[in-house]
Amino acid sequence: MPPVFVRYRKPRIALLLLLAAAQCAFAGKEFLAGAREQVVPDQLLVGLQLGADIQQILNAVVPQAAASVISNKQNTYLITLPPGLQALASKALAAHPLVKYVEPNRIRNTTVLPPNDTYVNQHAVPLK
């Protein structure tokens, strides 16, 4: 009769694989920049589970990074990284179980056109 540890080898391996897959399933979502999207170099936006501590996560994953609060209510942060670590840090943060999402700090452009209302000046309230 084989020893106990040999007899249960396959179930233990399957259990380890299941636990590893479960950790990935509960980790955050990484949103990558599109081909034509402009991003701020060496910056990431990170959303955390409520109650999670950004400094504790950064110390474990990317200790060289600095965090600035975007929203306390939604637990979101702007992460500033040393040059060249953005892709690696993004993947590492997204794999952390307390991180909901990671994305690059995208540059957005808007165009403001003059109003097309011909009566806009007639209805304007003068400033005092």
C-alpha positions as CSV (number, residue, x, y, z in Angstrom):
1,M,0.0,0.0,0.0
2,P,1.5,3.4,-1.0
3,P,2.2,6.1,1.6
4,V,-0.6,8.5,2.3
5,F,1.2,11.5,0.8
6,V,1.7,9.7,-2.5
7,R,-1.9,8.4,-2.6
8,Y,-3.3,12.0,-2.3
9,R,-0.7,13.7,-4.6
10,K,-3.1,14.4,-7.5
11,P,-5.9,15.8,-5.3
12,R,-3.3,18.1,-3.6
13,I,-2.0,19.4,-6.9
14,A,-5.6,20.0,-8.1
15,L,-6.4,21.9,-4.9
16,L,-3.3,24.1,-5.3
17,L,-4.2,24.9,-8.9
18,L,-7.8,25.7,-7.8
19,L,-6.6,28.0,-5.0
20,A,-4.2,29.8,-7.4
21,A,-7.1,30.2,-9.9
22,A,-9.4,31.5,-7.2
23,Q,-6.9,34.1,-6.2
24,C,-6.7,35.4,-9.8
25,A,-10.5,35.4,-10.0
26,F,-10.8,37.6,-7.0
27,A,-8.0,40.0,-8.0
28,G,-8.5,43.3,-9.7
29,K,-9.1,44.0,-13.4
30,E,-6.3,45.5,-15.4
31,F,-7.6,48.0,-18.1
32,L,-4.8,48.6,-20.7
33,A,-4.5,51.7,-22.9
34,G,-5.7,51.4,-26.4
35,A,-3.4,51.7,-29.4
36,R,-4.1,55.4,-30.0
37,E,-4.8,56.5,-26.4
38,Q,-2.4,58.9,-24.8
39,V,-1.4,58.3,-21.2
40,V,0.6,60.1,-18.6
41,P,3.9,58.2,-18.3
42,D,4.6,56.5,-15.0
43,Q,1.2,57.0,-13.6
44,L,-1.7,54.6,-12.8
45,L,-5.2,55.0,-11.4
46,V,-6.1,52.3,-8.9
47,G,-9.4,51.5,-7.2
48,L,-9.3,49.4,-4.0
49,Q,-11.8,47.4,-2.1
50,L,-13.4,49.5,0.6
51,G,-11.3,49.5,3.7
52,A,-8.1,48.5,1.9
53,D,-4.9,50.5,2.7
54,I,-3.1,51.8,-0.3
55,Q,0.2,52.2,1.5
56,Q,0.2,48.7,2.7
57,I,-0.5,47.4,-0.8
58,L,2.2,49.6,-2.3
59,N,4.7,48.5,0.3
60,A,4.0,44.9,-0.7
61,V,3.9,45.3,-4.4
62,V,5.7,48.5,-5.5
63,P,7.5,50.1,-2.5
64,Q,9.0,52.9,-4.7
65,A,5.6,54.2,-5.7
66,A,3.8,57.2,-4.2
67,A,0.0,57.5,-3.9
68,S,-2.3,60.6,-4.0
69,V,-6.0,60.3,-3.1
70,I,-8.5,60.9,-5.9
71,S,-11.6,59.9,-3.9
72,N,-11.8,58.7,-0.2
73,K,-15.4,57.6,-0.7
74,Q,-14.6,55.3,-3.6
75,N,-11.1,54.4,-2.4
76,T,-9.3,55.5,-5.6
77,Y,-5.7,56.7,-6.0
78,L,-3.3,58.2,-8.5
79,I,-0.1,56.2,-8.3
80,T,3.2,57.8,-9.4
81,L,5.9,55.3,-10.3
82,P,9.6,55.4,-11.0
83,P,10.4,55.4,-14.8
84,G,10.0,52.1,-16.6
85,L,7.9,50.3,-14.0
86,Q,4.4,51.1,-15.3
87,A,3.6,47.8,-17.1
88,L,5.1,45.6,-14.3
89,A,3.4,47.6,-11.5
90,S,0.1,47.5,-13.3
91,K,0.1,43.7,-13.6
92,A,1.3,43.3,-10.0
93,L,-1.3,45.6,-8.6
94,A,-4.1,44.0,-10.6
95,A,-3.1,40.6,-9.1
96,H,-3.5,41.9,-5.6
97,P,-6.8,40.6,-4.0
98,L,-7.7,44.0,-2.5
99,V,-7.4,45.9,-5.8
100,K,-10.6,46.3,-7.8
101,Y,-9.0,47.8,-10.9
102,V,-5.8,49.3,-12.4
103,E,-5.6,51.5,-15.4
104,P,-3.2,54.0,-17.0
105,N,-3.8,57.7,-16.4
106,R,-5.3,58.5,-19.8
107,I,-5.1,62.0,-21.3
108,R,-8.5,63.2,-22.4
109,N,-9.1,66.0,-24.8
110,T,-12.3,68.0,-25.2
111,T,-13.3,70.6,-27.7
112,V,-15.4,73.5,-26.6
113,L,-17.3,75.2,-29.4
114,P,-19.2,78.4,-29.2
115,P,-23.0,77.9,-28.7
116,N,-25.1,77.6,-31.9
117,D,-28.0,79.5,-30.3
118,T,-28.3,82.8,-32.2
119,Y,-30.2,84.3,-29.2
120,V,-27.6,83.3,-26.6
121,N,-26.6,87.0,-25.9
122,Q,-30.2,88.1,-25.6
123,H,-30.8,85.7,-22.7
124,A,-27.6,86.1,-21.0
125,V,-27.7,87.6,-17.4
126,P,-25.1,90.3,-17.0
127,L,-22.5,89.7,-14.3
128,K,-22.5,92.1,-11.4
